[in-house]
Amino acid sequence: MVRSGPTPSELMVTLQSPDDHQVVQRDEDNNGIFSVRGSTEYTADSIEGRYIDLETGFESEWEFIAVPLSSNFYGTIEVPTGWHRLELRFMQNSNPLAIKTIDPVGVGEVFIVAGQSNSANSGDAPLTPTDSRVSTWGPRGGRFGSDPQPAATGAGGSPWPGAGELLASRYDVPIGFLSVGYGGTPVDRWVPSQNDLFPRITDALDAVEPSGARAILWHQGESNAGGTAAEDYARMLGEVVLGSREHAGYEIPWIVARVSFVPNGDPVKMGWIIEGQNAVIADDPLTFPGPHTDDLNGTQWRYDTIHFNEAGLREHGSRWDVRISSAMDDLFHPISDSDSDGVTDDKDACPDTPGTTEVYLDGCSEEQRHPGSTTDEDQDGIMDADDLCQQTPVGESVYTNGCSDSQLDSDNDGVSDADDLCPFFNDAIDQDFDAIPDGCDDLIDRDNDGVSDTDDLCNNFDDAIDVDLDGIPDGCDDLIDSDGDDVPDDAARCNNYDDSIDVDLDGVPDGCDELIDSDNDGTADEFDRCPESDDSVDLDADSIPDGCDDSIDLRSEEELESNALASEDLRAAALIFVLVLVAILLIAMIRRGKPPTDQKYSDYSEKEHIKF
């Protein structure tokens, strides 16, 4: 039923690296190295490669990459900074067997992102870069850099598409992100010795080999703002930094955001986290200050008081662009920071700010911008210039705007935050319709498959539904292929059967063919005496179809007719001979019984009879 045939050319090469949309880190000479590895069924004796610049059209010369060992191959190809198409050529005896194309790939700036939800996909508006050179990485390799970022938790938006398009414009190079953030996690879970989330960082470091990454971007702190001491936070984050460098084998830089804000948080305890982050930055010359984000509060920036809306994500990404560029200036052209406030002297409008004072991007503190604004009349930890509630009752915790729960009705439901069951979230927002407002819901599960949206592989679809058993829930599967024939179910002529199997070549896959007739003689193969030959063809008229006849008598019709006439003549001669013989016998018998001529019949007795 199945005939062997050649392997389709597109299946002759299995390429593990590089990937479409992969970006590798450029070096000081503005070159990057792509790992080339995979397997092939071609009997190739060498593999060559070249690049084609997608902006200028320049085509490089073919260069040797590897010699396949058995069917496997491994090598590298060096490519200059820019956006390119790679071509791999499989050769035998200096003749090309096939060409494999990877398009596009880039050499530019690569960043690994780690931390908690605001480093991952928790924004309410997924973003898409306006620059096609922004890429992202996930378990299935590289792809265009739109949200959600494939290796991070959550299904919403992130700051990285916005930051990526700004960086691509700033440096005019491709930008790649490997975002491995995990929602709701304290720094404790990232410590290498815990063996919990640290492997997410090492997996990303392995993925960027052999060219490495420019830096690791860290945005985390909210989950430790409930009481982690500054020295404890600094110690744990320091262990993460050192562990990453030990695994990478080089001093990879870090850029650490200053973030601690949680709704209704204790300002003192939140301050401990910022202090710990600043301590790590101050103690390590290759750890640089990232953006402040605690000031991005209210409905202008956040949709649920803790995670960013679209405006917040874009502002967040813009601040990362500024801080990354500042760190890269330090890496390439070290510039002093006289007051150690995280802003280099060439950009610091206030170069004498005390080192422990929080500053804006221009290097100036609030006091330096607005002298006299550092008074705090109600002693709630919020300076009067920023305090919207000047008479906060003593002892009540306040938000960054200076208001306590008893002074606020954050969700505008007519009940003060102090008495509201879910005070910082609109009770009407319930995405999974479980009667628990999302702001107070421990498990937001919109598709009711038992997996929270932040951890769900495929939101809005039950992860357990996987018709083609490929490990990708059908709701997020670009190719649902139940019979594994590489034809999507919605385009297949014959689901649950390989469309390419068509024994009788009638254009109808055998699994859906009511009449499989290999020899097209009108008789189905299962009933056909001779299924590979027309049963009506029987040249020697021996009732055995010629396709299954071991001995076909091909004598001419004239010979057969002549033989037939000869047979007729022989039969006629035999008949005449028999008739003559019978006549002779009859005559002989008559003569024996005739009476003598001189006797009369009366001489005989009446009882005698003539004998013959």
N, C-alpha and C positions, 0 to 999 in steps of 0.2 A: 504493500500500500504506500510505502514511503520510498522515494528514490533519493539516493545520495547525490550531492551536488557541491559546488564550491561555496566556501564561506563568503557572504556578502562583504564587499570591500570595506564598508563602514564598520564592520565588526572585526576586521583583521588587526586593528590597533586599539589597545585599551590604555588611555593616557590618564595617569594619576596626577601629574603636574607638568606644565602649568595649567591654570584654569582661565576661562574667559573672565574678563574684568579683574583679574588678579593684578595687584599693585605691589611692587617690591621697593625696598628702601634704597635710595640713591646714596652713593658714597661721596667722599670728598672730591672725587674726580668726575662726579655727575654720571656715574654708571651704576647699574644694578645687575644682580645675578639671579637668573631664573633656574630653579631645579627642573631638570627634564627626566622624568621617570615613568615607567609603565611596562607594557608587554606587547608583543606582536606575534602574529602567526605567519608573517612573511619570513622567508628564509633570507633575511638581509644580512650583509656582512659589514654594514656601517650605517650610521644615522647622521645626517647633516642638518644644519639649521641656519635660518637667516631671519632678519626683521625688516619690516616695511613701515616707515614713518607715516602715520595716518594723516598728518598735517601737511607734510611736504611731498609725500609720495616717494621719498628716497628709499631705494632697495639696497640692502647690504649684500656682500658676497656670501655665498654658501660657505659654512665652516664646519669642520668635523665636531661632532658632539659625543658619540659613543659607538661601541661595538656591542651588539646584543649578546648576552650570555644566555645560552639556551633561547628562551623566548623573552627574557627580561632585559631591560636596558636602564641605565642611569648615567646622567651627565649633567652639564650645566651650559648655559649660554649667557654671555654678557651683552647687555643692551644699554644704550645711552638713555638719559633722562628724556621722557616724552611719552606719547600715546602711540602704540604700535600694533601691528599684526605680526604674529610669529608663524613661521612655516617650518615644519619638520619634514625632511625628505629621507625615505627609506631606500637604500641602495643595495644592489647586488652586481658585482663585477663592473662597477662604475656606471651601471644603468639604473635609473630611478624606477622603483616598483610602485610607490605611492607617495602622496604628499598629505600631511595632516596640518590643518590650519587652526590657530587659536587667536580669536579676535573679539574684543581688543584686550591688550594688556598694557600696563603702565609702569614706568619707573619714576618715582617721586618721593613723597613723604608718607610714612606708615605709622599709625598710632594704635596702641592697645588701650582699651578702655575697661576699667574695673570699678566696682563700688556697688551702691544699692540702687533703688528704683529710679531716682532722678538721673542716674547714669545709664539706665536701661530704657525700656519702652513703656513708661508709665504716663506720658503726656496724653492729653485727650485728642490730639490732632496729629496723625502720622504725617511726616514731612517727606518731600521728595526734592533732591538737589536739582538746581537749574543747570548745573554743569555736569555733562556726561562723564567727566573724568573722575567723579567721586564714586568709590567702590566700597563694598563691605564684604565681610567674610563670615561664613557659618559652617555648620557640619557638612554641607553639600558643596563647599568651595566658595569661590568668589562670585559676586553678582553686582549689579548696579546698586548704588548706596541708598535707596529709598527705605523708609521705615515700614514695618518694624525691623530692627537690626537682628539678623537671624540667630546669633549665638547668645543674645541677652534675653532675659525674661520679660514678659509683658507683650501686649499686642498693639500698643498705641504708638505715640510719637517719642522722639528723642531729640537732643540738640545737635546730633552729629551730621545730618544732612545740611543743616544751616551752616555749621562750622566748616564743613568740608568745602562747600561752594565758596566761602570767603577765603579759605586757605588756598584753594586752587587758583582763585583770582589773584591773591596776593603774591604767590610764588610762581604762577603759571606752570604748574606741574600736576600730574595726577595725585590724588589723595586717597589713601586706604585706611579704613577703620576696622579693627577687630574688637567689637564690643562684647564683653563677657559678663556685664553687670548682672546682679541677682537681687531682686526686690526684697526689702525688709530685712537686710542682713547687717549685723554689727561687724566691726573690724575683727572681732574675736574669731569669726568663722573663716576669715581669709588667712589667718596665721598658718604658715607651712606645717607646723607640728600637729595641727588639728586634722590635717588631711581631709578637709571638708570642701572648701571652695577654692583653695589655692591651686588645685589642678586645672581650674579653668584658665588661670594665668599661664601656667606652664604649657597647656595645649596651644594657646595663642602664640607663645614664644616659639614653640616647635613649628607652627604653621608658617612663620615668617622667615625661617632659615632658607638659604644661607645668608641672606642680606641683612636680616635683623629688622629692628624697628627704631624709629626716631626716639620715642618716649612712651612711657605708660602714663595714662591720664587717670587720676584717682578722684572720684566724687562720692564721698561717703562721710557720714557723721551723725545723721539724724537718729539712727537706731542706738547710738551710744550717749545721746544727750540726756538720758534719764538719770545719770549719776556716775559715769565713768570718769575717773580722775585724769587730769591732763597728763601726768607722767605715765599712767597705765596705757592711755591711748597712744602716746608717742612711742612707748616701748613696743606695743603690738604692731603698729604701722611700720616701725623700723624693721621688725622681723620680716614683714611682707616684702619690703623693699630689698633687704639683703638676700632673702630667699630667691627673689626673681633674678637678681644678678648672678647668684651662684648657679641657677639652672641655665641661664642664658649663656654664661661663660664670658660675658663682657659687662662693663659698667653702664647698663642701660639707664638713661635719665628717667626721673619721675617728675610729674607736674601735679601738685596736690591742691585741690580746691579747698577753700575755707568755707565749710558748711556745717550747720548744727541745728537749724531752725526746725522746731516741731510746734504745732498748735498748742497753746497753753503751757509751753515749756517754761522751766525755771531759767531765767536769764543767766544766773550764776553758773548753773550746770551746763547750759549751752556754751557759755564762755570757756569752760574747761576744755571742750572739744576743739574750739578754735586755737586755744593755747597749745594743745597737744599737736595739732597740725602744724602750727608755726614752729614748734620746737624741732620737728623732723626736718622742716625746710631749712632752719637755721643751722642745724648740725651736719648737713650733708651738702657739699658743694654741687652735687649733681641732682639734687631735688629742688625744684623751682616752685614758686608760688603760683597757684592756680587762681581762678576767679572767686570773689565773694558772691554768694547768692542769697544770703539770709535777708537781704533788703528787698528781694523780689516777692512781696507779700500782697495779699488781697486779691480781689476778683480781677484786677487788671492783669495779674500775672499767673494766678493759680485757679484751677477750676474746682478743687476740692480742699482748699486750704493748705495742701502739702505738695501736690503734683502740679506741674505746669500746664497752662493752656497754650494755644499756638503762639501768642505774643510772648509768653514766658519762655517757651522753647527757643524761639528765635533770639531773644535777648540773651538767654543762657549760651547759645551757640556763638553769638557775637563776642561775649566775654571770653569764651575759650579761645577764639581766634586771636584776641589781643594778647592773652597770657601765653599762648603757644608761641606766637611770634616774638614776644619778649624773651622767652626761654631760649628760642633758637638764636636770637641775637647774642645772648650770653654764650651759647655753645660755640658759635662761629666767631664772634667778635666780643669777647668778654669786656663788659663795661662795669665800672664800679657802682655800688649802691651805698653811698656814704652813710645814710641813716638806717640802712637795713630794714626798709619797710616793704621790700618786694618790688619796688619801682626803681629802675636804673636812673642814674643821675641825668642821662641825656633826655629822659622823659619826665623827670620829677620836678613838678612846679614848686614843691616844698621840700627841698633836699635836707632839711634839718628836723624832720618829724621824729619824735621819740620812737625808738624801735618797737615798743610794745603797743603802739597806738594803731588802731585800724584806720586805713586810708582808702581814698577813692583811687580810680585808675590814674589820676594825674599826680598821685603821691601826696595829696593833702588830706589832713584829717578834718573832721567836722568842725573842730575848734578853730583850725587854721582858715577854713572857708568862712565860717560864721563865728567870729569871736563872741564869747559870752553865751554860746549855745550849749555849754556843758553843764548847766545847772539842772538839778532834778528835785523840784519842790516837794513832790509826794514820795520821794525815795523809793520808787518802784523799779529803778534800774534803767529807765528810759529818759534820756535827756529831754528837757522841756520843749526844745525845738521840734522834736519828733513825737511828743506825747499828746495823743488826741484826748486822753482822759486824765486831766490834771489832778483830780481828787480821788485817786484810787484808794479804797480802804486799806489800812495797814495790814500787811501779811498776805494779801491776795496776789497770786501769780498773775502776771500780765503778758500780753503779746508784744511783739516788737513795736506796735503802735501805742503802747502804754495803757491799754485797757484790759480790765479783768473780765471774767465771765459774768460777774454781777452787773457790769456796766455795758455788756454787749449782748446783742441778739444777732449772732453771726449769720444765722440762716433766715433771719427776718420772718420767723414764724410766730412772733408775738410772745415768746417765752424766753426769758433771759438764759444765757448760756449756762448759768449755774444750776438752773432747774430743768434744762432741756435734756431729754434722754440722749439725743444725738445733736449736740449744740453747734457743731461746726460744719454741718452738712445739711443741704436741703433734703428734708425727709421724703419729698416726692420723687427724688432720684433713686430708682431701684432697677438697675439694668437687668438683673436676673429674675425680677418679679417674684422674690421670695418673701415679700412683706417686711424685709429688713432694709432700712435705708443704707445705701452703699457706704456712707461715711462711717457706719457702725457695724458693717457686715464683715465677719471674719472670713467668709468664703463667698466671693463674688464669682458666680458660675453661670454665665449667660446661656450656655448651651446645655446646662443641667447634665453634664457627663461625669460629675463628681470631681473635676479638676478645676482649681481656681483659674480665673482668667490670666493671672500673672504667670502661671506655670503651664498653661494649656498650649499644646502644640498647634491646635486649630480651633480658635474661638469661633463661636456661633455654629459649631458642628461637633457632633459626638465623636470623640477621638477613637472610640471602639469600632466605628464603622469604617472598614477598610476592605472593600470588595476584592481588590486584587492582591491583598496580603503583602504589600510592599513596604509596610511600616509607616506609610504616610496616610493620615486620615483622609477619606475621600473628599471632604469639604475643602481641603487645602492641596489636593493632589492635581498637578497639572496634567498628569497622564494616568487615567484609570484604565487599566488594561487587564481584564479578568483572565484572559487566556495566554498572557505573556508573549504575544506576537508583535509587540511594539506598535500596534494599531489601537488608538483610543477606542473604548467601548462605543462612544457616540459616533464614531466614524467606521467601525468595523462592520463588514458584511455578515460575519458569522461569529458572534460572541461565544465565548467558552470553547473556541476551536481556532487553531492557528490558520489565519486567512491565507498564508502562503502555501499550505498543503492542498494541492489540486492535481490529483493523480491523472485525471483524464483531460486536464488543460482546457476545460470548458468555461473558465472564468468564474465558476461557482466553487467556493471552498468545500472540501469534501465533507466537513462537519454539517453543512447545510445543503448538500447535494442529494436530491431524491433519486437521481440516476447517475451512478458512477460507471462510466462506459469508456474504458481506456482505448478501445479500438474503434469506437464510434460506429458499431455495427447494429445499434439499436437494442442490444441485449446487455443488461447490467452485469458487471464483472462477477458478482456472486453466483449468477446463473449461467454464465458464458462458458461453453465447452473450451473455447480457446480465447481467453480474455485479452490477449495482446494482438489479435489478428481477426480480420473480418471473417466470420463463420461461413459466409456465402461464397467465399473464394475457394474452389476445389477443382483445380485444373485437371487432375487425373480422375475425377468423378468416382473417388473411392469412398465417399461419405465422411472422409476425415478432412476438416478444414486445413488448408495448406500450412497455416501458421503453426499447427501442432502435428503435422504429418512428417514422420521421420524418413519416408520414402515416397517421393512424388514421381510417377511415371509420365515422362514428358514426351512420349511418342507422338508423331504427327497425326492429324485427323485422316490424311490420305492413307497412311499406313494402316491405321485402325480399320478404315473402310475396306481396304484391299483384303485385309485378313478376314473381315466379315464376309466378303464375296467368295473368297476361297473356301471358307467354311460352308457356305451355301452350296457350292458346286460339289464338294465332297459328300455332303448329305444327299444330294440328288443322285450321284453315281452309286452310292450305297443302296439307295432305294431301287434303282433299276436292276442292280445285281440281284437283290433279294427276289424281285418279281420274276426274273428269268429263271432263277433256281427253282422257284415254286412251280413254274410252268413245266420245266423239265421233269420234275418229280411227278407231276400229275400225268404227263404223257406216259411215263414209264409204268405207272401203276395201272393205267387203262390197258396197255398192251399185255400185261401179265394176265389179266382176267378175261380176254376175248376167246370164244369157242373156235374150234377148227372149222375151216371153210367147207369140208365134205360131210359134215354132220348136220342134222336138222335138230331143231329144238325139241321135236317130239321124241327123240331118242333118250331124252333125260327124264328122270322122274320128276313129277310135279312138285315133289317136296324138296328137290334140290334148288339151290339158289346160285345165281351167278356170283362168283367170288372175285373180289378185287384185291 
